[in-house]
Amino acid sequence: FPSHDKELIEQEGRCAICGTPKEENRDLCADHDHATGQKRGLLCHKCNTGIGLLKDDIDILCAAIDYLRKYKENQ
């Protein structure tokens, strides 16, 4: 995104996934679909890295959620 001002206002200066506020010395990352180039939103570094490491794959993300839920329920 050339300018994040509109997105920052729409997202109230927070990550679109976890809601963490923009850090004073670190901008939110401009996330985009790697296949189409379509912009999606602004993410904190951790969320941007996380979905990238999981290959932006919804099935893998859902499997990760199921995995976390399975072990949370057993605590």
Secondary structure, DSSP 8 states (H G I E B T S, - for coil): ----HHHHHHTTTB-TTT--B-BTTB--EEEE-TTT--EEEEE-HHHHHHHHHTTT-HHHHHHHHHHHHHHHHT-
